[in-house]
């Protein structure tokens, strides 16, 4: 089995960070949870994204960049600066996704 390149590993870790945050709350996620998600040791997470605070910060930035609405909604609730300048429609979609409501116009409330 060949070793993964740093680019592939970083992408894998980033996706795991987003998945763990979506399953719970980015503010409480741990490097152990992210590591377990992809089957690696927790110190490897530090090597790629820094400590827990940096990991959580980077998770919000990734969520905004990739439109991961559940994490964006969590960041909105936490008044995270990375989501403050998002347009109203993105914030609305994020809130509706988080609350499990259908998109506006599809039998919406």
C-alpha positions as CSV (number, residue, x, y, z in Angstrom):
1,X,0.0,0.0,0.0
2,X,1.5,3.3,-1.0
3,X,1.7,6.3,1.2
4,X,-0.7,9.2,0.5
5,X,0.7,12.5,-0.8
6,X,0.3,15.5,1.5
7,X,-2.2,17.1,-0.9
8,X,-4.4,14.0,-0.8
9,X,-4.0,13.7,3.0
10,X,-4.9,17.4,3.5
11,X,-8.0,17.1,1.4
12,X,-9.0,13.9,3.3
13,X,-8.5,15.7,6.7
14,X,-10.5,18.8,5.5
15,X,-13.4,16.6,4.4
16,X,-13.3,14.8,7.7
17,X,-13.3,18.1,9.6
18,X,-16.4,19.2,7.7
19,X,-18.2,15.8,8.2
20,X,-17.5,15.7,11.9
21,X,-18.7,19.3,12.2
22,X,-21.9,18.6,10.3
23,X,-22.6,15.6,12.5
24,X,-22.3,17.6,15.6
25,X,-21.1,21.2,16.2
26,X,-17.8,22.6,15.0
27,X,-17.3,24.4,18.3
28,X,-17.0,21.0,20.2
29,X,-15.3,18.8,17.6
30,X,-12.0,17.3,18.6
31,X,-8.9,16.2,16.7
32,X,-9.5,12.7,18.0
33,X,-13.0,12.6,16.3
34,X,-11.6,13.9,13.0
35,X,-8.7,11.4,13.2
36,X,-11.1,8.5,14.0
37,X,-13.3,9.5,11.0
38,X,-10.5,8.7,8.6
39,X,-8.6,6.1,10.6
40,X,-5.4,8.0,11.5
41,X,-3.7,9.1,14.7
42,X,-4.8,12.4,16.3
43,X,-1.3,14.0,16.1
44,X,-1.5,13.8,12.3
45,X,-4.4,16.3,12.4
46,X,-2.1,18.8,14.3
47,X,0.5,18.4,11.7
48,X,-1.8,19.4,8.9
49,X,-4.1,22.0,10.5
50,X,-2.5,23.0,13.9
51,X,-4.2,22.9,17.3
52,X,-7.8,22.5,18.1
53,X,-8.6,26.2,17.8
54,X,-7.0,26.4,14.4
55,X,-8.8,23.3,13.3
56,X,-12.2,24.8,14.3
57,X,-11.4,28.1,12.7
58,X,-10.3,26.4,9.5
59,X,-13.4,24.3,9.5
60,X,-15.6,27.4,9.3
61,X,-13.5,28.9,6.5
62,X,-13.8,25.6,4.6
63,X,-17.5,25.5,5.2
64,X,-18.0,29.0,3.7
65,X,-15.7,28.2,0.8
66,X,-17.5,25.0,-0.1
67,X,-21.1,26.0,0.9
68,X,-21.5,23.5,3.7
69,X,-24.7,24.9,5.1
70,X,-25.0,23.0,8.4
71,X,-21.6,24.3,9.5
72,X,-22.4,27.8,8.2
73,X,-25.5,27.8,10.4
74,X,-23.5,26.7,13.4
75,X,-21.1,29.5,12.7
76,X,-24.0,32.0,12.4
77,X,-25.3,30.9,15.8
78,X,-21.9,31.5,17.2
79,X,-21.6,34.9,15.5
80,X,-18.4,33.8,13.8
81,X,-16.8,36.6,11.8
82,X,-16.3,34.4,8.7
83,X,-20.1,34.2,8.1
84,X,-21.1,37.8,8.9
85,X,-20.6,39.0,5.4
86,X,-22.4,36.2,3.6
87,X,-25.4,37.2,1.6
88,X,-28.9,36.9,3.0
89,X,-29.9,34.0,0.7
90,X,-26.9,31.9,1.8
91,X,-27.7,32.6,5.5
92,X,-31.4,31.7,4.9
93,X,-30.5,28.5,3.1
94,X,-28.1,27.6,5.9
95,X,-30.7,28.2,8.6
96,X,-33.3,26.2,6.7
97,X,-30.9,23.3,6.2
98,X,-30.0,23.3,9.9
99,X,-33.6,23.3,10.9
100,X,-34.4,20.6,8.4
101,X,-36.9,22.8,6.6
102,X,-37.4,22.5,2.8
103,X,-35.9,25.1,0.5
104,X,-37.9,28.2,0.0
105,X,-40.5,27.6,-2.7
106,X,-40.8,23.9,-2.1
107,X,-43.6,23.6,0.3
108,X,-41.9,26.1,2.6
109,X,-43.2,27.5,5.8
